[in-house]
Each structure stands twice: as C-alpha cells, then as structure tokens.
Amino acid sequence: MSQLNVLLVTYSFPPAGGVGVLRAASLARYLPNEEIRLDVLTARNPSAVGTDASLLETIPAEVSIHRTVTFDLPFGIKKTIKRLISGGKLPAKKASVSTSQGKPNLLEKMLQDNLLPDPQVTWLPILARAARRIVRKRSIDLVLITVPPFSSVLLVEKLRKEFPGLSIVVDFRDEWLSTTIDLVSFSKTERALRVAVDAEKRCVANATAIVAVSEAARREIRARYPQEPDSKFQLIPNGWDGTKLQVSKPSASPRDARPIVVTYLGSVYGSTEPTTLVRALQSLPHEVLSRFVFRFIGRIEESRFRASLQELGDMVELKGHVPQHEALAAMNETDYALLISHDPLNVSAKFYDYIGAGKPILGCVHPDGDVRMMLENLRAGWWADSQDVGSIRQLFLDAAERGKPSSGEYRPDSEKIAQYERKVLAVRYARLLHSIFREQYEVSTQLPVSKLISQAG
C-alpha cells in the first residue's frame, strides 16, 4: 500500500474527555501504523463532559492536530437550556414529533429555529474554511468525518463542490433519524426533523462511503437510500482498548458473603435512563436487594434520573465523571457490568469496554436490538427487556442466586471478543480507507478518458 493522506474531522478530541472522543482518538492512535499520514481537524473549545489529558498522550507525535474555535455553548449551559426547552419530559416518540406541544417562548423558538441540526452548527463556517485549507495545503486524499455532532455532515456537500474527486467518508457513531433524533436531540420540532432528513440525504448523496458502528444501524440508513449501491454502506464497530483494560478471569472459588458489586460506566441520558431499572430493583425482597452495591461512574444528565437512582439509598454510589483510566480501573473491582440501552439500533461504546474487561454483563436492553444479539453471540452476560419491570426483576433475582459468577457459569467467547480490540479494528478501518480511495481514484481518473471516447465517437 502507498501512503494515504487522511484528514480526520472530529468535533471532540483529546484532551476533551467522555466516550464520544474514544473512536476518533483510537483512529488517530493506530492509523499512522497502516500507511496513513493523518491530520486531525477538531474544535479548540468543544462542549464536552470533562477533560482527560491521558488520552492525548496516546496520540503519536507525527499526527498533525489542527484546532479551531467554535461558538458552541459550554456543556453545562447547553444542558440547562435543553432542560428549559424540554421541560424535563421524557423523549417523545417518533410518531409524536409533528404533534403540537404548546406555543414555545421566544428563547425556545429562537434556539429551535436556528441551532439546527444541532447547536454545534455554529462551528460549521470555521470548520469548512479550515478543512478546505488543510485539504489543499496537506494534499489530502481522503476526508473522514465522524459524527455526532450531526451538523458536521453539512461539511460533505461543501467539500464535494470544491473537490469533486476527493474521497469523503462519514462515520456515524450513532444512527440518526430513526433513534438518536428522538432520544437525545436538542430540538424535536417538525422543522428540526425536516432539516435533519435533508441534511442526511445530501450527506449520503455527496459522500463516497458511509460507515456505521452496528449492523442494525447500517441496514437502517442503507434502507433509506435504495438508489445508492450497497457497497457505499460499510460497518466498522466500536471496540475496547487492549492496552488499558486488565482482562479479568471468572472466579473459580465458591460464592462468598461480600456484596455483589454492579458497575455502570458512562453518561446516563435519554437512551440509558434508569427509571424502569429502579422500579424493578425496588420490587426485590429486601434481603435480595441488600446483597448488591451499584456504582454509577459518569455524568447524569438530568436531575430526575439522579433522583430516581438516589431512591435506592445507600446501595447506590454516584461517582460522576472521572478520567477514562480511572473508570476502566473500576472494572477490576466489580462483579458485574451494568448495561442500560433502550436503543434498538446503536451499540453503546461501554459495551465493548465491558467485554474487553472480561466482566459479565447484566443488560437492560431493547429485546430486538443489536446489543441483545451481541450479548448472546459473545456469551457476554445476561439480559432483560429494558422496559419490562418483571423481566429486570428476574435478571437480578438470578444474579443474586448466582452470586459472583464462577468460571463454570460465565464462559465468554474470547476469540470473538478479541476481534473487537481497537487495534484490530483500526487495521480493518485502514484497509477500508485505502480501498475506498483506490476505487474513487480509478473513477476520477477514468472519467476524462470516457468523455474523450464519447466525443471521438
């Protein structure tokens, strides 16, 4: 393979912290080993849940990082405004997007009408200018744009108009129009939906390839554009970091009397809200529930979610956001990893950290989702319907009966799990990028020849 010059566009990048930066950070860490010269274009002041300087230390020195200013609001202020707009209500179902929700106040209307498809759209003018400059100056062969924020998809058409032969790949860390727009979007107005639908349509039309992180998400976005070739829609899942996770082995010893520690990593927000879980736990007999200790490590985005968890009293510990290495270290002290996902399409990044750490999962998940299928395929733990109190109740009754899982009870498929290590996935991604560029290059170089033949005829 000859060297490929790639520009990675990502809103959040170390030292910004949070799960949203890990995919981009992993690509920046490993792609340079695969005949790729990498430039990264990111925001200097992204709206992020926190900082994690240790992530920046993993990025090779040869990666050129370009940081530009964004006018996006700080994370805390934005979340406050979002709560004012939503009124603290649960996310609306897709069918109710177009229904009337009352007359908005002036601030609400202004934000909903202008910050579309999301508040990070304020970065777009500066982003577009910087991307054009870097493509020219650094002789970029391929631009890889990772979203969310979904406003970054608007960059695709701008680049395509100026660089017709440029390879442009859009990496959807979350499926947008069928799930995320309902669960966590800033605005749920009818206009917001129209803008999002149009933005994705133009993105797909102008992109060279679309990459999803789950097969269900790939099928979903592919089905919306039947006129496009199937080869345009690719799959590269998220993964776990083999250099940071200490893989544990199930205990071979019998159960002991110590509390059963259940740990949740990551933010608690719309698609991971815990209210049904709490109701199920509260229905357990006291002697069963008292055997558990629940630790939540990460930001809790809404006060009602925090209040719900606090109803569990002393058996729940809310740790807040911590650097990634501290969060992963906590996995060494847990007996089970807790997974909550009401999303039928997207697979949470924490799922991969869980399987990489070798911890059995107690999953409250969508029964028809990819998470449930992966749990079973990898033999990574046990699951219950995330909206079914009785199902979740039984999940924890079984866990209490099982106690700390022994090697005879928890036997994950280690060979399959190894294929989700980030370094392995980065090699797959690099091969895909090289292949996409070669095909695009052949098309762009053959086009003038075909025109000449046509004219000669």
Secondary structure, DSSP 4 states (H G I P E B T S, - for coil): ---EEEEEE-S--TTB-SGGGHHHHHHHHHGGGTTEEEEEEEESS---S-B-HHHHTTS-TTSEEEEE---PPPHHHHHHHHHHHHTTPPPPPGGGTTS------HHHHHHHHHS-S-GGGGGHHHHHHHHHHHHHHTT-SEEEEEESSGGGGHHHHHHHHH-TT-EEEEEESS-IIIIIHHHT-S--SHHHHHHHHHHHHHHHHH-SEEEESSHHHHHHHHHT-TTS-GGGEEE----B-TTT------B-SPP-SS-EEEEEES-B-GGG--HHHHHHHHTS-HHHHTTEEEEEEB-B-SHHHHHHHHTTGGGEEEEE---HHHHHHHGGG-SEEEEEE--SS---HHHHHHHHHTPPEEEEE-TTSHHHHHHHHHT-EEEEETT-HHHHHHHHHHHHHH-SPBTTT----HHHHHTTBHHHHHHHHHHHHHHHHHHHHHHHHHHHHHHHHHHH-
